[in-house]
């Protein structure tokens, strides 16, 4: 029923259910996974492609994805120092977080 991923490590393949992986992964591990994905293999287009795929998930889960993304931005917005490499990221995160706090970005009702 759930997709599986094959993890290869030193010539040993292990098949893992995406459901099981989602249930056991911790926030620190997910952050590292996203960091590694973007650092080595992902791109700005990856986010677009993921968004397109998420159009077909349950509508309640689509809402949760957006709230999750907004909370990632809120966490990033609390960073107090930056340089030219991440200035856009911090400033954009701060602006979106402020919009949400000011009620300019309504998250709607949970139905």
Helices and strands as residue ranges (DSSP letters): E 4-9, E 12-17, H 18-24, H 27-40, H 44-54, H 59-77, H 87-101
